[in-house]
Amino acid sequence: MLLLIDKPLSWTSFDVVNKIRYAFLKNLHRFVPVEEGQKRRIKVGHAGTLDPLATGLLIVCVGKETKQIDQYMATEKEYTGSIYLGATTPSYDRETETDRQFDMSGITSDQIHKTAAQFVGEQQQIPPVYSAIKQDGKKMYEMARAGKEVEMQARSIHIFEFEITQIEMPLVYFRVVCSKGTYIRSLTYDFGKALKGGAYLHSLCRTRSGAFLLKDAISVDACVEWINGEEIDKD
């Protein structure tokens, strides 16, 4: 079973999976035969992490569909969001406090559009230290939060489209289509550097993952209601 979930702000991807798994375990008898005394088990996983401060489409796989997670993760993604120009943060988003300020009052709209165009194509990208990538069995963000020095390795990614949709300084709104493994936070950080200043990700929403669209997703609460056997209204 495949579920399209609209992940809410502040939730981790694991929070979503955990809530849905718990609902299925309570209602497992509605989906598969469960003998009395039999231990209730069900596999639930997501196909591509969304940061807590990001919203949007999260593909959740249930049961045998979890075998297809790698296939769903390999598809291209589309995001919309906003960039704050004039400051940086250690996490490259609003999770941490700003650590540097930059005067970018002289940046023009033409410079912003031309700089975005420079990022289209295949390139090497260094993921943020505040990420779920593991090293020696530990997640990088756990090491970073503990104050340990973390060295990230560059990876090959592809930006298919990087469109600036609106400029309301210090916020720049965008739409990005990219390959698996792309960190929009790193793209934002590199974008600020390319403008001879600094930037961090202010907001982010995943609008598409492969052929699946955010407009077809439902909320976590609506999903739980459906699992519980209640009639839901997607709108």
N, C-alpha and C positions, 0 to 999 in steps of 0.2 A: 504494500500500500504506500502511495506517495501523497504527502500533504504539502500544500503551499501555504505557508504561514507568514503573516505580516508581523515581523518582530517589533515589539514596542521598545521605546527608548529606555535605557538603563538596564534592560534585561541582557544577560549573557545568552549566547546560543545554547549553552548547557542548561540554563534556567528553562528555556522553552522546551527542550527535549525532555527534561526531568518532569515537567508538569504534564506533558502529553503521555509520557510513559506511565506515570502514576494513574492517570485517568484510564488508560488501557488496562492496566493491571486490575483496577476496581471493576471493570466491565468486560473482562476477557471472555466471559461466558457468552457475550453477545456476538463475538467474532469467531471463536474457535471452541470446539468441545473441551470442557474442563471437568475431569473426574473429581469426585469428592476426595479430599486429602492430597490431591496433586498440587505440587508447587507451581505457582503461577509465574511464568516467565515470558517476556516478549522483548525482542530487539528493536530499539529505536535509536536513530542517529540522524545527524544533519549533514548536508552536502555543501560545506563551505561556511566557515565561521564569520559572523558579523560581530564587530566590537560592541561593547555595551552602549556606547554613545552613537552607534549607527542604528538606523531603522530599516525596514523594508523586507524584501523577499528572502525567506529562509526555507530551503527545501528540506523537509523532514521525511525520512524513510522509515517504514515500519515493517517488521517481519522479514520476509525473504527479499523485500525491496532494498534492504540495507546492503545487499551484495552489489548493488548498482551505484553506491555512493561515489566511488572513484570516477565512474563514468560521468555522473552529473557534475562533479567538481571540475572536471577537465574542460568544461564548456566556457565560452566567453561570457563576461559579465558586463552589465550596464549600471552606472551609478549617476545620481544627481546629488548636488550638495553645494556647500559654500566654503570659501577659503578666506581666512582673516589675514590681510596683508599688514605687515609692520611689527610682527613679533613672532617668536618661536617658543615652543615648549618641549621638554624632554621626551614626551610621548608623541609629539607631532600632532596632538589634538587637544581638546579641552579637559582631558583627564587630569593633567598636571598643570601647575601654575607656570606663567610665562617666565622664561629665564633671560631673554634678550629682547630689546626694543630697537626698532629701526625707523628712521624717517623715510617714508616712501610717498610723501605728499607730491613729489614731482613725477611719479609714475603716470604715464598716459594710457589711455584706452588702447591705442595702437600698439604700445609696448606689451601690454597684457595679452592681447590677441596673438601677436607675433611670437611671443615666448611660449604660449600654449601650443602653437603649431609645431614648435621645435621638438616637442616631446612625442609626436606621433611617429610610430615605428618601433622596431625591435631595439632593445637596449638592456643594459645591466642596471639593476636596481638593488640598493641595499635596504633590506627590511628594517623597520624601527626596532630599537632594543625592547620596547614595550610591545612584544608580540607573543603569540602562542607557540612559536617555533621552539623546538626542544634541542637542548645541548646537554649531553651526558645525562639524559633522562629528566632534565629539569626544564620547565618552560622559561623562556627568556625574560618575560615580564616579571616572574617571581624573583629572578636573580637581580633584575634592574631595581625592583622595589626594595630589595634587601641592601642596595647600595653597592653591589658587586659589579666589577668592570666586565662588560660584555662586548665581545667582538663579533659583529655580524658579517656574514659572507654574502657577496653580491650574487644575484640570480638573474637569469635571462627572462625578460617579460616582453610583452608586446602591447603597445597602446594603439588601438585602431582608430579611435576618435577622441579628441580632447577639445570640446566646444565650450567657449565662454558664452553663457546665455544672458548674463546681466552683470553690470558693475555698479555697486553702490558703496563706494569706498567708506571704510576699509574692507568691506565684504565683496568678494568676487564669486558669482554663481556659475556653476559649470555642469556639463554632462560628459561622462567618460565611458567609452567602450574599451574593454581591456581583456587580456588573457588571464587564465588561471594563475594564481600566485602573485598578482599585482597588489601592492599595498597603496591605497589612495593616500594614506597619511604620508608615505615616503614621496609619492608624486607631488604632494602639496609642499613638503619641505624642500624638495629639489626645485620646484617652481619658484619658491621664494628666493632661493640662492641665485637662480638664473636671472632674476630681476634685480640682482645686486642688493638684496635685503633679506627679509625673512618672512615666513608664513607658517600658519598651522591650519589644520582641518577644523572648520567651525561646525559643520553639519554634514551628514552623509546618509543617503538612502539608496539601497539596492533596488533597482526597478526591473531588472531582468537577469535571469540566469539561464543561458542557453535559449531554449524555446519557451521557457516559463516566464510569465509576466506577473508583476506585483498586483496588477488590477484584478487578477484571478485568485489572489490569496485571501485568506480569512484571518481574523484575529485569533489569538491563543484562546480567549474565552469562548469564542464561537466554536472553535475546534473541540474544546472540552465538552461543551453542550451537546455537540453532535455525537461524541463518543459516549456520553451519558444517555443517549437516546432521545434527546430533546430536539424539537424542531427549531432550526435556526434561520435567522434572516441575515444573509451575507452583508447587506447594506447597513 
